[in-house]
Amino acid sequence: MANMTLTIPDDLREELQKHKTVNWSAVAREAMQEQLRKIHIANAIARKSKLTKKDIEELDKMVKKGIAKEHGLI
């Protein structure tokens, strides 16, 4: 198994060290695996999509406008 070095803020490191019984490497590994799973699903959906770049940009605007309305920004 390969090693990876992560840079984290000092305050996060201090908090993690308070919980020495937790296998933080396993937690990080599982989070990365979950994120990759989501990426693979998104890529599979995108490969099958018939949307054009213009369609995606229009949907993006609609979603952002809806979010802005919901939060009273417009």
DSSP file (Angstrom, degrees, kcal/mol; ACC not computed):
  #  RESIDUE AA STRUCTURE BP1 BP2  ACC     N-H-->O    O-->H-N    N-H-->O    O-->H-N    TCO  KAPPA ALPHA  PHI   PSI    X-CA   Y-CA   Z-CA
    1    1 A M              0   0    0      0, 0.0     2,-0.1     0, 0.0     0, 0.0   0.000 360.0 360.0 360.0 139.6    0.0    0.0    0.0
    2    2 A A        -     0   0    0      1,-0.0     2,-0.3     0, 0.0     0, 0.0  -0.432 360.0-127.7 -82.9 158.0    1.3    3.5   -0.9
    3    3 A N        -     0   0    0     -2,-0.1     2,-0.4     2,-0.0    -1,-0.0  -0.781  19.6-167.0-103.4 151.0    1.7    6.4    1.6
    4    4 A M        -     0   0    0     -2,-0.3     2,-0.5     2,-0.0     0, 0.0  -0.997  11.8-143.7-136.8 140.6    0.3    9.8    1.1
    5    5 A T        -     0   0    0     -2,-0.4     2,-0.4     2,-0.0    -2,-0.0  -0.909  16.9-164.1-106.1 130.6    1.1   13.0    3.0
    6    6 A L        -     0   0    0     -2,-0.5     2,-0.6     2,-0.0    -2,-0.0  -0.886  13.2-141.1-112.9 144.5   -1.7   15.5    3.7
    7    7 A T        +     0   0    0     -2,-0.4    -2,-0.0     0, 0.0     0, 0.0  -0.921  30.2 170.4-102.5 124.0   -1.4   19.1    4.8
    8    8 A I        -     0   0    0     -2,-0.6     5,-0.0     1,-0.0    -2,-0.0  -0.925  39.4 -90.6-130.9 155.7   -4.0   20.1    7.4
    9    9 A P     >  -     0   0    0      0, 0.0     4,-2.1     0, 0.0     3,-0.4  -0.293  36.9-117.4 -63.5 151.1   -4.5   23.2    9.6
   10   10 A D  H  > S+     0   0    0      1,-0.2     4,-2.5     2,-0.2     5,-0.2   0.872 113.5  55.3 -57.4 -40.2   -2.9   23.0   13.0
   11   11 A D  H  > S+     0   0    0      1,-0.2     4,-1.8     2,-0.2    -1,-0.2   0.867 107.6  49.2 -66.4 -34.1   -6.2   23.3   14.8
   12   12 A L  H  > S+     0   0    0     -3,-0.4     4,-2.6     2,-0.2    -1,-0.2   0.920 110.2  51.2 -67.8 -42.8   -7.6   20.3   12.9
   13   13 A R  H  X S+     0   0    0     -4,-2.1     4,-2.2     1,-0.2    -2,-0.2   0.914 109.3  50.5 -59.1 -44.0   -4.4   18.3   13.8
   14   14 A E  H  X S+     0   0    0     -4,-2.5     4,-0.7     1,-0.2    -1,-0.2   0.905 111.5  48.0 -62.0 -41.7   -4.8   19.2   17.5
   15   15 A E  H >< S+     0   0    0     -4,-1.8     3,-0.8     1,-0.2     4,-0.3   0.908 110.8  50.7 -66.7 -41.7   -8.4   18.1   17.5
   16   16 A L  H >< S+     0   0    0     -4,-2.6     3,-1.8     1,-0.2     6,-0.2   0.880 104.2  58.6 -62.4 -38.1   -7.6   14.8   15.7
   17   17 A Q  H 3< S+     0   0    0     -4,-2.2     3,-0.4     1,-0.3    -1,-0.2   0.700  93.5  66.8 -67.5 -18.1   -4.9   14.1   18.3
   18   18 A K  T << S+     0   0    0     -3,-0.8     2,-0.3    -4,-0.7    -1,-0.3   0.652 100.6  52.3 -73.4 -13.8   -7.5   14.2   21.0
   19   19 A H    X   +     0   0    0     -3,-1.8     3,-1.5    -4,-0.3    -1,-0.2  -0.588  63.3 159.2-123.6  67.6   -9.1   11.1   19.6
   20   20 A K  T 3   +     0   0    0     -3,-0.4    -1,-0.1    -2,-0.3     4,-0.1   0.656  67.0  67.9 -68.4 -16.9   -6.1    8.7   19.3
   21   21 A T  T 3  S+     0   0    0     -3,-0.1     2,-0.4     2,-0.1    -1,-0.3   0.654  83.0  90.1 -78.4 -13.3   -8.4    5.6   19.2
   22   22 A V  S <  S-     0   0    0     -3,-1.5     2,-1.4    -6,-0.2     3,-0.1  -0.679  78.7-134.0 -85.2 134.4   -9.7    6.6   15.8
   23   23 A N     >  -     0   0    0     -2,-0.4     4,-2.0     1,-0.2     3,-0.4  -0.703  25.9-177.4 -85.4  89.7   -7.8    5.3   12.8
   24   24 A W  H  > S+     0   0    0     -2,-1.4     4,-2.6     1,-0.3     5,-0.2   0.795  78.1  59.4 -65.1 -29.0   -7.6    8.6   10.9
   25   25 A S  H  > S+     0   0    0      2,-0.2     4,-2.6     1,-0.2    -1,-0.3   0.918 107.4  46.7 -62.9 -42.0   -5.9    7.0    7.9
   26   26 A A  H  > S+     0   0    0     -3,-0.4     4,-2.7     2,-0.2    -2,-0.2   0.900 111.3  51.6 -66.6 -40.2   -8.8    4.7    7.5
   27   27 A V  H  X S+     0   0    0     -4,-2.0     4,-2.2     2,-0.2    -2,-0.2   0.941 113.1  44.5 -61.0 -47.5  -11.3    7.6    7.8
   28   28 A A  H  X S+     0   0    0     -4,-2.6     4,-2.4     2,-0.2    -2,-0.2   0.910 113.0  51.6 -63.4 -42.7   -9.4    9.5    5.1
   29   29 A R  H  X S+     0   0    0     -4,-2.6     4,-2.4     1,-0.2    -2,-0.2   0.921 111.0  47.4 -60.9 -45.6   -9.1    6.5    2.9
   30   30 A E  H  X S+     0   0    0     -4,-2.7     4,-2.4     2,-0.2    -1,-0.2   0.891 111.2  51.2 -64.3 -39.9  -12.9    5.8    3.1
   31   31 A A  H  X S+     0   0    0     -4,-2.2     4,-2.2     2,-0.2    -1,-0.2   0.901 111.4  47.8 -64.2 -40.5  -13.7    9.4    2.4
   32   32 A M  H  X S+     0   0    0     -4,-2.4     4,-2.4     2,-0.2    -2,-0.2   0.903 111.2  50.4 -66.6 -41.1  -11.5    9.4   -0.7
   33   33 A Q  H  X S+     0   0    0     -4,-2.4     4,-2.1     2,-0.2    -2,-0.2   0.903 110.8  49.6 -63.1 -40.5  -13.1    6.1   -1.9
   34   34 A E  H  X S+     0   0    0     -4,-2.4     4,-2.0     2,-0.2    -2,-0.2   0.905 110.3  49.9 -64.7 -41.9  -16.5    7.6   -1.4
   35   35 A Q  H  X S+     0   0    0     -4,-2.2     4,-2.2     1,-0.2    -2,-0.2   0.913 110.6  49.9 -63.9 -42.1  -15.6   10.7   -3.4
   36   36 A L  H  X S+     0   0    0     -4,-2.4     4,-2.6     2,-0.2    -1,-0.2   0.884 107.3  54.9 -62.8 -38.3  -14.2    8.5   -6.2
   37   37 A R  H  X S+     0   0    0     -4,-2.1     4,-2.1     1,-0.2    -1,-0.2   0.921 109.1  47.6 -60.0 -43.9  -17.4    6.5   -6.2
   38   38 A K  H  X S+     0   0    0     -4,-2.0     4,-2.6     1,-0.2    -2,-0.2   0.891 111.1  51.0 -64.3 -40.2  -19.4    9.7   -6.7
   39   39 A I  H  X S+     0   0    0     -4,-2.2     4,-2.7     2,-0.2    -2,-0.2   0.914 109.3  50.6 -63.2 -43.0  -17.0   10.9   -9.5
   40   40 A H  H  X S+     0   0    0     -4,-2.6     4,-2.2     2,-0.2    -2,-0.2   0.902 111.2  48.5 -62.7 -41.1  -17.4    7.5  -11.3
   41   41 A I  H  X S+     0   0    0     -4,-2.1     4,-2.4     2,-0.2    -2,-0.2   0.939 112.2  48.6 -63.4 -46.7  -21.2    7.8  -11.1
   42   42 A A  H  X S+     0   0    0     -4,-2.6     4,-2.6     1,-0.2    -2,-0.2   0.900 111.9  49.5 -60.8 -41.3  -21.1   11.4  -12.4
   43   43 A N  H  X S+     0   0    0     -4,-2.7     4,-2.3     2,-0.2    -1,-0.2   0.891 109.6  51.2 -65.5 -39.3  -18.8   10.3  -15.2
   44   44 A A  H  X S+     0   0    0     -4,-2.2     4,-1.1     2,-0.2    -2,-0.2   0.909 112.6  46.0 -64.0 -42.0  -21.1    7.4  -16.2
   45   45 A I  H  X S+     0   0    0     -4,-2.4     4,-0.8     1,-0.2     3,-0.4   0.928 112.4  50.8 -64.8 -44.8  -24.1    9.7  -16.2
   46   46 A A  H >< S+     0   0    0     -4,-2.6     3,-0.7     1,-0.2    -2,-0.2   0.869 105.0  56.7 -62.8 -37.6  -22.2   12.3  -18.3
   47   47 A R  H 3< S+     0   0    0     -4,-2.3    -1,-0.2     1,-0.2    -2,-0.2   0.845 111.7  43.0 -62.7 -32.9  -21.1    9.7  -20.8
   48   48 A K  H 3< S+     0   0    0     -4,-1.1    -1,-0.2    -3,-0.4    -2,-0.2   0.547  92.6 112.3 -89.2  -8.3  -24.7    8.8  -21.5
   49   49 A S    <<  -     0   0    0     -4,-0.8    -3,-0.0    -3,-0.7    -4,-0.0  -0.356  50.3-163.6 -72.6 143.7  -26.0   12.4  -21.6
   50   50 A K        +     0   0    0     -2,-0.1    -1,-0.1     2,-0.1     2,-0.1   0.315  51.7 124.0-102.4   4.2  -27.2   14.0  -24.7
   51   51 A L        -     0   0    0     -5,-0.1     2,-0.2     1,-0.1    -2,-0.0  -0.382  54.1-139.3 -68.3 141.9  -26.9   17.5  -23.3
   52   52 A T     >  -     0   0    0     -2,-0.1     4,-2.2     1,-0.1     5,-0.2  -0.483  28.6-104.4 -90.2 169.5  -24.8   20.1  -25.1
   53   53 A K  H  > S+     0   0    0      1,-0.2     4,-2.4     2,-0.2     5,-0.2   0.887 124.7  53.6 -60.7 -38.0  -22.5   22.5  -23.4
   54   54 A K  H  > S+     0   0    0      2,-0.2     4,-2.2     1,-0.2    -1,-0.2   0.908 106.9  51.4 -63.4 -42.2  -25.1   25.2  -24.1
   55   55 A D  H  > S+     0   0    0      1,-0.2     4,-2.5     2,-0.2    -2,-0.2   0.922 110.6  48.7 -58.4 -45.1  -27.8   23.1  -22.4
   56   56 A I  H  X S+     0   0    0     -4,-2.2     4,-2.6     1,-0.2    -2,-0.2   0.903 109.8  50.9 -64.3 -42.4  -25.6   22.6  -19.4
   57   57 A E  H  X S+     0   0    0     -4,-2.4     4,-2.0     2,-0.2    -1,-0.2   0.892 111.0  49.2 -63.1 -39.2  -24.8   26.4  -19.1
   58   58 A E  H  X S+     0   0    0     -4,-2.2     4,-2.2     2,-0.2    -2,-0.2   0.922 111.6  48.1 -66.4 -43.9  -28.5   27.2  -19.3
   59   59 A L  H  X S+     0   0    0     -4,-2.5     4,-2.8     1,-0.2     5,-0.2   0.906 109.1  55.0 -60.4 -41.6  -29.3   24.6  -16.6
   60   60 A D  H  X S+     0   0    0     -4,-2.6     4,-2.5     1,-0.2    -2,-0.2   0.919 108.7  47.5 -57.6 -46.0  -26.5   26.1  -14.5
   61   61 A K  H  X S+     0   0    0     -4,-2.0     4,-2.5     1,-0.2    -1,-0.2   0.912 112.0  50.1 -62.7 -42.6  -28.0   29.6  -14.7
   62   62 A M  H  X S+     0   0    0     -4,-2.2     4,-2.4     2,-0.2    -2,-0.2   0.916 112.0  47.1 -63.4 -43.7  -31.5   28.2  -13.8
   63   63 A V  H  X S+     0   0    0     -4,-2.8     4,-2.5     2,-0.2    -2,-0.2   0.936 113.5  47.8 -64.4 -46.2  -30.2   26.4  -10.8
   64   64 A K  H  X S+     0   0    0     -4,-2.5     4,-2.4    -5,-0.2    -1,-0.2   0.889 111.9  50.1 -63.1 -38.9  -28.2   29.4   -9.5
   65   65 A K  H  X S+     0   0    0     -4,-2.5     4,-2.5    -5,-0.2    -1,-0.2   0.915 110.8  49.8 -65.0 -42.4  -31.1   31.7  -10.0
   66   66 A G  H  X S+     0   0    0     -4,-2.4     4,-2.4     2,-0.2    -2,-0.2   0.899 111.6  47.9 -62.2 -41.9  -33.4   29.3   -8.1
   67   67 A I  H  X S+     0   0    0     -4,-2.5     4,-1.6     2,-0.2    -1,-0.2   0.916 111.3  50.8 -65.0 -43.1  -30.9   29.1   -5.2
   68   68 A A  H  <>S+     0   0    0     -4,-2.4     5,-3.2     1,-0.2     6,-0.7   0.912 111.8  47.7 -61.6 -42.4  -30.5   32.9   -5.2
   69   69 A K  H ><5S+     0   0    0     -4,-2.5     3,-1.9     1,-0.2    -2,-0.2   0.926 108.6  54.4 -62.9 -44.9  -34.4   33.3   -5.0
   70   70 A E  H 3<5S+     0   0    0     -4,-2.4    -1,-0.2     1,-0.3    -2,-0.2   0.819 111.7  44.6 -59.2 -31.8  -34.6   30.7   -2.3
   71   71 A H  T 3<5S-     0   0    0     -4,-1.6    -1,-0.3    -5,-0.1    -2,-0.2   0.261 116.7-112.3 -99.6  11.6  -32.2   32.6   -0.2
   72   72 A G  T < 5S+     0   0    0     -3,-1.9    -3,-0.2    -5,-0.1    -2,-0.1   0.767  78.8 128.7  68.5  26.3  -33.8   36.0   -0.9
   73   73 A L      <       0   0    0     -5,-3.2    -4,-0.2    -6,-0.2    -5,-0.1   0.636 360.0 360.0 -89.4 -14.7  -30.8   37.3   -2.9
   74   74 A I              0   0    0     -6,-0.7    -5,-0.2    -9,-0.1    -1,-0.1   0.318 360.0 360.0-138.0 360.0  -33.0   38.3   -5.9
